[in-house]
Amino acid sequence: MNEFTLGIEEEYMIVDPVTRELTSHDQKIVEAAQKIHKDQVKAEMHQAVVEVGTGICRNTDQAREEISQLRRTVAELAGEQGLRIGAAGTHPFSHWEKQLITEHPRYNEIVNELQEAARSNLIFGLHVHVGFQSRELAIHIANQVRYFLPHVFALSTNSPFWEGRNTGYKSFRTKVFDKFPRTGIPDVFNSIEDYDNYVKLLIKTNCIDNAKKIWWDIRVHPFFETIEFRVCDCPMLIDETMAFTALFQALCAKLYKLRLQNLNFISYSRALINENKWRAARYGIDGNLIDFGKEMEVNCRNLVLELLDFVDDVVDELGSRKEIEYVQTILANGTGADRQLAVFEQTQSYESVVDYITTQTLIGAK
C-alpha cells in the first residue's frame, strides 16, 4: 500500500520593517537557522529570500508541526536581525533590479544562462511532495492529477501586485515565472522510461545539466520517490499551506484508489489544462473554469466543491479532514490575493499590505 508521505517547501520574503522593502539578510538567517534545523533552511537565488523544507512527514499533522516550527524559527531569527518575514507570491512593491543575487556557482550559472529572466524572478512559491512507492506509479498519477492543478492553484493565488502596481491578476507570480524555459503544465508521459528518455535527451544535447532544471508545475522528482507539486503561490497562512498540502495528497490517494479498481481519470492535454491555469491566475476563485467533461464553463467555486466531493472518501483514512475543511474558509474569506487587494482598497498603501502579509505569516507558527 502506498503511504503518501509528505514534504513541504516554502519560500519567504525578508522585509525591512521600516521601509517594508525586500532586503538582503546577508545569509545570517540561513546560517543561524542551519544550527537548529540543519539543511532544512536554505538560501535562494535572491538574497531577500529564505527557503525552508520539512523532512519526510508521515501525515498532515506532522507536516503542520514541522512547517509551523520552521516559520517560527525563521521569523525569530529574522527578528534578531531587525527584520521580518512574509509569505506571499510576490512582494507588493519592491523592484527586482535593486535585489542582490546570492553568490553561488549554481545561481551564477542560471543567471548567466537565463539573464534577465533569472534576475527578475523575484517570486515565492510553495512546493508539496507526495511520496510514492515507485516512479512508475508516480508518472501514472502525475499524468492524471495535472487536470486538478488549476483548481488548487486558484485557491492559492496570493500575488496580485508587482513593483507597486495592481496587475489585474490574482497570481502574477506565474506570469513572472513563465519567462523561464520548461515551466507550466507538462505533457503526458506514457511511462517513466518515456520521461527519463526526455530528460536524458535534454542532458545529452546540453539543454540542461540535470533534471532539476525542469521547472514544471508538477514533476516526478528527479531524485526522490515523489510527485512534486509546484503550481501554488506561497500561502500567507499556515492553514492555507496545509489545506493545499492535504488536497494534493488526497488527490494522489484518490487516483491511486481508482487505479486499484482498474479505473482511470482522463488525462487531458496540456493545451486544455493551460486554459484553466490562465483563468485561475487571472481571476482566482472568482472566475469560471472549464469543465472539459461537460465542455462548458463552470463557476470555479462549484468546481472546488466538486473536487472536495471527489476526494471525500480518502480523507479520513489519510487523517486530513480538518486540513481539507479549511478550503471552505478560503471560499468564504477569499484567497490571499483577495485579502491583499481588500487591504489596499481600504488603505491605498502598499506598505499596509506588506504589514498585513508579515502579520498573517506568523498566525499559527507555534
N, C-alpha and C positions, 0 to 999 in steps of 0.2 A: 504493500500500500504506500502510495506517495505521501510524504509528510507535509509538504507545502511550507517548509521553513521560510523565515522572513529575514530580510535585511533592509535597512532604510539609510539612505544618504540624503543629507540636506546641505544647501549652500546658503550661508548667511552673509548679509552685508554688514560691514563695520562702519559705524557712523560717528561723526564728531557731534557730541550733544549740544554744542553751542551753535555751530553753523548748520548742523544737520546734513552736511555734505558727507559723501563717502570719503573714507580716509585710510591711508596705509597704517597698518598696525605693526609694520616692520618685523613681521613674523614672531613678535613677542608672545602673542596669544597662543599661537600654534606651539611654540617651544614650551611654554608653561603647561599647556593642556596635555602635551605628549608625556609629561612626567606623571600625569594622572591616568590618562586614557591610552597611552602608547600611540599606535598608529591609527587610532580611531578619529584623530583630528589632523587635518592636512591643510597645507597651503594650496591656493588655487592660482590660476594664471595671473589674475589681478590681485594686487596686494590688499585691496579692500574687501577681499572675500575669504571666508574660512569655511572649509568643508568638513562635515562630521559624518561618521558612518557607524552604525551599530555593529555588533557581532552577529553571528547567526542566531536568530531567535526562534524558539520552538513555536511561539504563538503570538497573537497580538498583545497579550498582557505583558509579556517580556519585552516586546518591541517598544511598547509605550514607555515602560520603565526606563529602557536604555536611551531612547531619543529625548525623553524629558530630562534625564540626567546630563546628557551631552549639551542640550540647550542651556541648562542652568550653569554648567561648568564654564562654557564659552562666554556666557553673559557675565558671570562673576569675574572671570579673568580680564574681559574687556573693561569692566568697571574699574578694576585695579589700574588699568592704563588710562583711565579717564574717558573711556569710550563706551558705546552702546552697540548692541547687535539688533538687526532687524530681519524679518523673514517676509520677503515678497519677491515676485518675479523680476522686477526692475526697481531701481531707485527712482523716486518721483522726479528729481531734477538734476542730479549730478551728471556732468558730461564725461564721457569716457576718455576724451583727449587728455584730461588732467590726471588720469589714474596711472599709477606706476605698475609695471609688469614685474612679476616675481622672477628673480634671477634663477634660472634652472634650465639645463640643457633641453629638456622636453618642451618647455614653453618657448624657449628661444627658437627651436626648430619649427614649432607650429606657427609662431608669429612670422618667421622668415618665409614660410611657405604660403600662409593664408593672408599675410599682410593686414590691410585694414579690417577685413572680415574678422580676424582674430583680435586685433586691438580694440575693436568696438564691441566685442562680445561680452559686455558687462551685464550678465544676466545670472539669475539664480534659480536653480531647479530642484526638484525632488526626484530621486531615483528609488524605486522599490524593487527589490529582488525577491522572487518566489522560487523556492528550491524544487528541483525535480530529480527523480532517481536516475534518469538517463537523458542525454541530449537528444536522442531520437524522439522521445516523448515531448520534450520541451519544444522542438521545432513544430511538431504537430499542433500543440496547444497554441503556440505563438501565432501560427497562421490564422487560427480562428478568432483568437482574442483581439486581433487588430481591429475588428469591427467595432468593439466597445471603447476603443481609446478616446474618440471624440466625446463620448458621454461623460467619462470620468474627467477628462481634460476640461470640459465646460464647467464642471463643479469646482475645479481647482484654479480657474482664471484669477490672477492676482497681480496683473501688471498693466494697468490702464494708462500709466504716464511714462513719458520718455523725454529726458532732457528738458523738463519744465513745460511739457505740452500734454494736453489730453489727446491721446492718439485716436480716440474713437473706437479702439479695440479693447476688449476685456483682457486679452492677453497679447501684449505687444512683444513680450519675450520671445515667442515663437517666430515672429516676423524678423527679429534681430538674428535669431539662430539660423533662419532659412538661408542666410548668406554662406553658411558652411557647406562643403560638399557632404554627401552621404548622410543627409538628415531627413526627417519627416517619416511618413509611413513607409515601411518596407514592402517589397513584393512578397508574394507567396513563394516558399521554397518547398519543392516536392519531397525532400528528405534532408537529413542532416549532412549527407555527403554532398548534396547539391549546394548547400550553404557553405560547407567547408571548401568546396572547389571554387566557389565565387571568391572567398577570402584568399585562397592560395593564388588565384589568377591576379588579384589586385596586388598582392605582395610581389609576385613574380615580375609584374610589369611596373614596379616602383610607384604605384599609386599610393600605397600605404606601407609602413614597415611592420605593423601588427594590427590585429583586428580591433583593438581599442579605438582606432581612428574611424570606426564605423559608428556614427552618432545618431542612429535612428531612434524613433520614439519608442521602439521596443526592439530588443535584440536577445537572441540566445547568447549569454555571456561567453566571451572567448575563453575565459579561464575557470570560471566557476560553473557548477551544475545548476544554473539558474536562468530564468527568464528575467530580464531587467526592463522594467517599465520606466521610460524616461520622458514621458509626454507632459507631465504636470509642472506648473509653476510651483516655486517653493511656497507652501501654505503658511499663512500668518499664524494660525493656531495649531497647537499640538493635536487638538481634537480633529481638525481637518486632515492633518497628515495621517492620523490613524484611521480615519474614515476611508481615505483613498487606498491606504495600505490594505485594509480589510476587504475593500471592494476588489482589488486586483487579485488578492489571494482567493477570494470566494469565486471569482470568475474562472480562475485556473482549476479550482476544485470541481466546479460545476461541469466545465468542459471535459475534464478527466472522467467524471462520473458518466457523462453521456457516452464517452468513448468506450467505457467498460460495458455499456449496453449496446455497443455497435451503432451508436448514433453520432452523427457529425453535425456541427453547426456549419452553415455555409461560409466558405472563405470568399469574401468579396474582394474585388480588385482594388489596388492602391488608388486608382483614379477616382473610384466612387467614394472610398473612405475619406479621401482628401477633401471632397466637397463638404463633408460633415466637420472635418477638422477646421476648415476655413470658417465655417459658420460658428463653431464653438469659440474660436479665437476672437471673432468679431463681436458676437452677441452674448457669450457666456451662456447662462441658463435661461436667458430671456428671449432667445430666438427659436426658430424651428430647425430641427434636424430632419434628414430624410430617412424614412423607414424603407429600406431597399426591398424588403419582403413585400410590403404593400405598394411600393413605388409611389409614395406620397409623402408630403411634408407633415411632420407631427411636432407639436409643441415639445421642446426639449425636456421640460419638467415631467411631462407624461412619459416620455421615453426613459427618464431616470427612474420613475416609479415602476415601469415595466422591467427595468434592469434589476431593481430590488426584488421584484417577484421572481424573476428568473433564477436568482442565486439563493432564494429563501430556504430551499431545502438542504443547503450545505452549511449555513452559517452557525447553527447550533453545534454541529459536530466540530467545527473549527473554533468554537468558543468566542465568536467575534460579533455577536448580535448587537451588543451595546455600542461597539465602534461603528457598525454599519447604520444603526439607527440615527447617528449624528447627521447623516445625509439629509434627513427631514429638517433638521435645524438649518442647514445650509440653504435648502429650498425656501425656508421661511425668512431667514435673515439676510440672504444674499451671499454671493461669493466674496472673497477678499477684494476683488476688483470693485464690486458693487459698494462695499463698505468704504473703500478708499475714496471712491467718487462722491459718496454721500458726505464724507468729512470735508472734501474740497468744496463741495457745494455750500456747506454751512459756513466755512471759514475763509474761502478763497485764498487759502495759504497752503503751499506745498510743504512748508516747514511743519504745519499742523498735521499733515498727512504722515510725514516721517515720524512725528511723535506718536501718532496713533499706531503705526506699524510697530515701533520699538516697544510700546506698552503691551500690545496684543501678543507679541512674540513670547513674552515671559509668562503668559497665563497658563497655569498648569505645569510649569517647569519646576518640578519638585526636587 
